[in-house]
Amino acid sequence: MSHCQDCKKHHNMENDSFIEPLISRIFESYADDIAVNRNDRSNLPRESEILKALNGLLELIFPGYAEREAHSPATLRYAVGEIVTSLNMTLNSLFLRAFLFNCKNSGKKDCDCHAEAATAARELLEAIPSLRESMKLDIQAAYAGDPAARSLDEIVLSYPGVKAITIQRIAHKLYQLKVPMIPRMMTEYAHRITGIDIHPGAKLGKGVFIDHGTGVVIGETAELGNDVKIYQGVTLGALSFPKDACGMIIKGAKRHPTIEDGVTIYAGATILGAITIGKNSVIGGNVWLTEGTEPGTKITIASPELTINKSRKNPV
């Protein structure tokens, strides 16, 4: 071996000397089991598996619009049968792992995770017809509320608000069934691809339309009535977080607004706290609101004073 080769080998060994100690340090950091996903019965569902199942659910709600090819009347029933059968098995597996992990972490001894998972999978699948009816009304609301909309198909295929609401309605059903983690993972995926952040706990009425949508935030205990219209940048958030005697945040307490039927909320508005916005109210753009309104109220902020300086040509 030449002198140069020998030096190079020695140099590489010195550069790699940190690896073994690093492996030990990383492995030791796993000792508390926090954020460790192991290949055992309580292994957490993976995001890729959840998204695959979600695509199957979206295919049932909007057949032919998702990743599969369009169906003919002759093949649609068979396609539905195939998807439902496959999803039942997939959802059972995903929900079982979520329930098992939650049961293990909470220290419960009397969990019937298999039965809970089977019930959740069945009830979600049985909810598909009613979810479809809700989404039909949401799509009609989008078509009626947006003069730029050219067809219902365009809305299904391209409107981020419809995508976010559809996924949230699926996740909300799982939230009601107390399926751990998976509902939030679904809505965070919707947040990532649409810019619209709706917590799975939020209750949405029928005919909800989120126009444009980027930056919309709707909190866990928010409630929206029927025919509510929301523009981009709207926040339905919490004014404060109630705490118990020990100073810990009380989980699940009502802390977000209730928006009654027919309300329109324009871009950039922020509505905070467990307040009620009365029916058919209009909340103007950039309004900051921490008090409820009577039905039919219109709230706007004063128009800013504009100063326009016109440029002058330099005299010759």
N, C-alpha and C positions, 0 to 999 in steps of 0.2 A: 504494500500500500504506500502510495506516495505521501510526502509530507503534507501537501495541500489537502489530500483526502482525509488524512488522520486529523488534521486541524478542524476540518468541516464536521467530522463525526463527533469530535469532542465538543464543538460549539453547539451542535444540535442536542446533545445530551444535557448540556448546561441549560439550554432554552426550555427543554422538556421537564426539567427537574421539579417544577412547581406543580405538575399535573397530579401526581399521586397524593401529595398533601391536600390539594384542592378537592379531589374526589372524596377524601375522608371528611373534610369540613362540610361539603355539600350533603353527604350522607348523614352526618351527625345532625344537621339542621332539620332532618325529617323526623327526629325522635318524638316530637310532640304530636305527630299525625295531622297537623294543620295543613290544609291544602295538599294532601297526598291522595292521589287516585290510584288505588291498587286493583289488580285483577282478581278480586274475590267477589263473594255474593253481595257485598255492600258497596261494590264499585259504583261510582256516580255515572249517570248517563252522559255520554259525550255529546258535544254540540253538534257534530256532524250527524249523529243518529237522530237527534231532535229535529234538525232541519230537514232531514229526509222524511221523517214522519209528518212534519208540518207541510211539506210540499204535497204529500199524499192527501192531507186534509183539505188543502187549498184546491186540489184537483177535484175533490168531491163537491166543494162549494161552487167552483167555477170550472166545470168539466170542459176540457179542451183548451183552456186558457193558460194552464200551467206548463209543466215540462213535457207532458205527454202529447201525442199527436191528437188532432181533432177526431171526434167520434162520429160515427153514423148512427142513425136510430137503431139499426140492426145490431150494432156491437156495443152500444152504450151500457145496456143492462149488464152484459158480461164484464165490461171494464169496471163498472161499479162494484160488482161482486168480487172481482179480483182485488181491487184496492181495499175494500172493507175487510175482507178476510186477512189480507196481509197486514193491514194496519192494526187489526185486533191483536194479533200476535206481537207486533212491534211495540205497540203502546203498552201492552201488558208487561213486557220486559223492561221498558223504560220506567214505567211507573213503579214497578216492583223494586227496582234498584233505588229509586228516589225514596220510597217509603222505608226500605230497609236501612238506608243510610241515615234518614231522619230519626228512625226508631233507635238505632244504635247510638247516635249522638245525644239524643234526649234521655237515654237511660231507661226507656220504657220496657216493661217486661211482658205486657199483655197485648202487643201489637199483632194484628192479623193482616200482615202486609200483602199476602197473596190475595186475600178477599178484597182489600181496599184497592189494590191495583186493578183487579178484574172489574170491579164496580166502576171505577173511574174510566177505564177504557170503554166499557159498554155505554155508560151514560154520555160520554163525549161523542161517541159515534151516533148514538140515538138522538143527539141534539143537532145533528147536521141539517135535517129539514128545517128546523126553526132558525138556525143560523143563516141558512140560505134566504129565508123570508126576510130576516132583518137586513141582510146585505142587499137584497133587491130594493128595499126602501132607501137605504143609504145611497145606492147608485142613482135612483130616481131623484133623490134630493140634490146630488151633485149635478145631475143634468139640468134640473130646474134652476139651480142656484148659480150656475156658471155659464154665461153667454158664450164663452169660448168653446164649450163642449159641443162636439159634432155628432157624437153617437154614444150609446150606452157601452158599446164594445170598447171605444177609445178610453172611457173612464175606467173600465175593469183592467185594461191592459197597462194604462200609463199613470193613473192618478195615485200619488203617494198616500193621500188621505184614505183612500179606499183600501189600499194594501195594509196600512197601519191599523185601521179599524177592524178589518177582517181578522188579522192576527190577534188583536186585542180581544175580540169577541171569543175566539177559541181559547186564548189564555185565561180569560175571565171565567169561563166554564170550569177549567181546571183549578183555578183559584177557589171557586165555590166548593169544589170537591176536595179541597185541602191537599192537592198534590204538591209536594215540596219542590222548590227550585225551578222546575220546568216552566211554569207560567212566566216567571220573570225572565228566564233565558229567551223565551219566545218573543216577549215584548222588547227586550233589549236588542234582539236581532232586527226587529222592525224599526227600532230607533236608529240603528246603524245604517239601514238601507234607505230610510225615508227622512230622517231628521226629525221625526215625530215621536215624542216620548210619552206613552200612555201606560200608566201602571196597570197591571192585570186586575187589581182590585177595583178600579174605577168602574162605575155603573153607567153604561151608555144606553140612552133611549133609542127610539126608532127614527130613521131619517136624519141621522147626524151627518153633517158635511164639514170636512176640514179642507178649506181652500188653500192651495199652495202648501201650507203646512210646516215649512221649515221652522224649527225652533219652538214648536208647540210643546208644552209640558202640561200633563194632566195627572194630578196626584192620586194616591191610593184610595182615599175616601171621597173623592169628587163624585158627584152625581149629575148626569146630564139628562134632561128630559127629551121629549120628541121634537124633531124639526129644529134642532140647535145648529147654528152656523158659526164656525170659528175660522178666523184668518190666521196667517202666519205670525209667529212670535208671541202668541198668547200663552200666559201662564195661569193655570188654576192651581195655586200652591197653598202651602201652610204658612200662616202668620207666625206661629210659634209652636213648639213641641211640648205638650203637657207632660209633666214628670210626676213620678210617685213620691212617697215620703222619703225614699232613699236617694232621690235625685236622678233616677233612671227614667229614660223616655218611655212613656206608656205606649205600647204597640197596639195598633188598631183603633185608637181613639179617633173620632170624627174631627178632622182638622183641615179639610179642604172644602171648597164651595159646592153648593147645590145650584145648578143652573136649570131653571124651569123651562117649560115648553116654549118654543118659538123665539128664543133669545138669539140675538146676533152679537158677536164679540169681534170687534175689528182689530187690525194688526197691532201688535205690540202691547196690548192691554194686559195688565197684571191684576188678578183678583185673588186675594189671600184670605185664608181663614175659613172657619165653618159658618159661612154666611150664605144667604139665599138671594139669588138674583131672580126677581119676579118674572112671570110669564110675559113674553113679547117685549121685554126690555131690549134696549140697544145700548151697548157699551162701546164708546168711541175709541179710536186708535190712541195708544200710549197712555190710556187712563190707568191710574193706580188706585185700586179700590179695596178697602178693608171693612166696608159697611154694606149691609144688604140693601136691596132696592124693592120698592113696591112694584106690582105688575104694571107694565106699560111705561116704565121710566126710561128716559133717554139721557145718557150721561156723556158729556164731551169735555175736553179741556179747552181753555182759551187758545185761540189761534196765535201762534208766535208772531211777533212783530218783524216784518221783513224789511231789510235795508238793501236797496238795489243801487249800486254805483255803476253808472254807464261810463264806459271809457270815452275819453275825448281825444280827438286827433290833435297832435301837436301843430300849432300854427306854423305855416310856412314862413 
